Amino acid sequence: MERVKGGWVYIMTNGAHGTLYIGVTANLPARITRHREGRGSEFCREHGLVRLVYAERHDDIRDAVAREKAMKKWKRQWKLRLIRRLNPDWRDLYEDLTLL
């Protein structure tokens, strides 16, 4: 059976309860660094989304992609509730990436 790399679903914002961006990646630290440098996505660059407020690891990148697609269909309130439950202060988790 083919071995598949893991992946991450993550949420970026420009501030507490601000604009949200949901993405998926196999390399979270590198992807978030690109977003913060304005090289990650046009949407993040246009809206100043540089704060990582949520990250969810999956053993299989295909599961991460499926989760990202599902989350993008969620109502905004559901996304806010998810962030508040795991990161109530909307702390930027970027500094924690060195621990991954």
N, C-alpha and C positions, 0 to 999 in steps of 0.2 A: 504494500500500500504506500502511496506517495505521502511523504512527510510535508506538512504545510506549516509555515511560520505563523506565529501568533500575531495579534494585532491589538490595536487600541481604538476605542471610540472616545472622542473628547469634545468638550464644549469650550469655546473661546467667547469672550465678551469685552466690552469697552468700559464696564463698570457694573456695580450691583444693579440687577434688574434691567440692564441695558440690552443692546442688540446682541443676539445670540447666533453663533455659528457652530454647527455640528459637523465634525469631520472624522475620518478614519485613516489610520496609518499603521505601518509595521514598525516604524521607528519614531516613537513619540518625542524624545528629546530633540532630534534633528528637525522634525516637522514643526514643533512649537518655536524653535529658534528661527526657522524660516519665516513663520508668521510674524514674529516680533521684529524681524528685520525688513518686513514689507515684501518678502518674496514667497509667501505661503499661498495666498489666494487673493484674487482681485477683490472679493467681497470683504475679507478681513482688512485689507489695505485701505479700501475706500471708507470703511466704518471705524477704523482705528481699533480693531479687535486684537489686543495684545495680551489680555489676561486669561490664563488657563484656569477655569473654575471647576472643571470636572474631567475625570479620566477613568475609563473602565477597560480593564485588560481582558482579552480573550485568548485562549490557547490556539485558536484557529482563526486566521484572518478572514475566512469566509463567514464565520459567526459574527465577527466585528462588523463586516460590511452589511450583513443582514440586520444587525442591531441599529447601525447608523441609519439605514433606510427606514426602519420602523420609527425611530425617534424623530426623524425629520417630518413624519406625518402626525406627530403628537400635537396636541393643543399647547400653546405657549405656557399656560398655567401648569401643565404636567411637567414641562421641562424646568420651570422655576422651582417647583416642589422638589424635584430630584436634586437639583443643585443645593437648595436650602437644607435638605435632609442630610447631605454628606459634607457640605461646606457652608454652614450657616452664615459665616462672616464674609463669604464671597472672596476669600483669600486667594491671591495669585499662587497657584501650585507650581509655577515654573521652577522655583528654587528647589522644590522637592524632587525634581527630575534627576538630580545627581544621585539620589538614593535608589533609583530603579535599576 
